[in-house]
Structure formats: structure tokens, C-alpha cells
């Protein structure tokens, strides 16, 4: 995590490969690509984000982020959000590291 702003965390993560299908029932999720390309699969479409582009996944929306190659992504979300939402996974992080 990089910062805390008004009850939300600003997180930086490095993505490569697929994450997990998940959703956040009560929170939107903001993705901003700093470096590389990030794909966000939704059930009916796929969003492709290049450097400098962002997308907000609306609350309650199933999504699967993935990066074919390494991507650096800023994520803005409320402090209580679990990274895998309602999906139990080995990729769940309960206490993210501060950078």
C-alpha cells in the first residue's frame, strides 16, 4: 500500500498472469495502469487498459484482472475491501504490506 486517503487505500501492485474471478458486493474498484497493459474480463466483455488508462469496476460486478506481461497498477479502494472480494482463494491478502 502506498497511502491512505479519506478511508481508502491507494495500492500499487505488479500483475502478471490471471488473478481470480471475484466481485465486491458493496464497493467500486478503481484500476489505473502505470506501466504495461492490464485486461479486466467481465462476464459479457473485456476491458483492455494501456498505460495511463483507468477503469472503475462497479460494485457487484464479477471481474477477472489479468496481465499477459508484467503490469504495474494503482488500485483505489476502501480500507475494508478484501482483494478477492467474496471469493476464497490462495491469492487473498488480508493485511497488505506498506511500501
N, C-alpha and C positions, 0 to 999 in steps of 0.2 A: 504494500500500500504506500502511496505517496503522500496523501493528505486527507484530512477530514474537513468537510465544508458543510455547514448547516445540517448536521445529522446524516450526511452521506460520506462515503469513502470515494476517493479517487484512486484507482488501482491501475498499475501497469503490469501487463503480462505478456509473456512471449508464447506465441501459439505455433504449433506445428502438428499437422495431422488433425484427426477428429476429436471433438470433445464428447459430450453425450447429449442425446435428446433430453430436453428438460423445459420447464416453464416456471415462472414466478407468478403465483396467483394474484398477488397484491401490489407488485412493483413493476414499473417500466425498467428497461435496461438500456443504457446508452453506450454504444461502441464507437470509438474514434480510432482509425488506423493511423499510427505514427510512421510505421515502416512496413513495407511488404503489401500483401493482399490478404484480406480475410473474406471468407464466404460465410454467409449465415443462411442455412436451409430453414425454410418454414414449411409447413405441411403442403402448401399449394404453390410455392415459388422459391426462388433462391435469390438472395441479395449478394452482390459482389462489391466489396469496398476496396478501393485503392487508397494509397497514402493521402491523408488529408480529408478523407470522406468519413461520414458517420451515418449511423442508423440507430433508431430507437425501436427496440422490440417492445411492443405494448404488453402490459400485464396480461397474464393468462394465455399468452401465445407460445405454443410449442416451438422450440428452435434448437438448431444444432450448429454451433460455430465450428468452422474448420479452416485450416490454412494449409494449402498444398506445399508451401515452403514456409520458412520462418517468417512470422509477422509480429510486430510489436503493437500492442493495442492498449489504449486507455479506456477504462471502464468506469462509469459513474453509477453508483447505486447506493440505496440506503444501507446504513450500518448493519441492520439485522438480516440482510439478504445472504442466504447460503448460495454459493456459486453454482451448485447443481439443482437449485430450486427444490421441487418436490420429488426429484429422482435420487434414490440412494445409489452411490457409485464410489468406486475406489478413487475417483477424481474429486470427491467432496473435500473442501478445505474449510474447516471450522474456524481456525484462527490464522488468517493470512499474515505473512511477515511484513513488517515495515521496512522500507528501503531507506 
